[in-house]
Amino acid sequence: KMNKPVNKYGVKVGDIFHSQFGYNMILHNFYQVTAIEGNTKIALQELKTMVTNHDGYGQTGHLVVCPNEFDDRANPIHRMTKICPWNDKVEIKISTYERAELMTMDEWDEEFYFDYMD
């Protein structure tokens, strides 16, 4: 039985990071860890989401993350991303405007409110 690699922050392959961002909108992205390199770097790929309810137009509603279902439309993040602990949280920087926080297993089943209206 092989042990999954775990880095110094406790992150392991299969873990999910969540980002919520947007100025006037509420947008969500989810990224699953696909590889661990050393103590601080991970490789990620964006996950699919599923809308569970919406306003009839798909502009506002709730969605859930689909673990292990990679989004083929998204650009895979094959580069290693450095983990940046912040205020006792495990975070990663996706871009200059997007940071993602490590989710707990309990959060994998939560519904997240989205609002695409600007």
Salt bridges, closest charged atoms under 4 A:
ASP15 OD1 - LYS12 NZ 3.10
ASP71 OD1 - ARG73 NE 3.22
GLU91 OE1 - ARG99 NE 3.29
GLU101 OE1 - LYS89 NZ 3.87
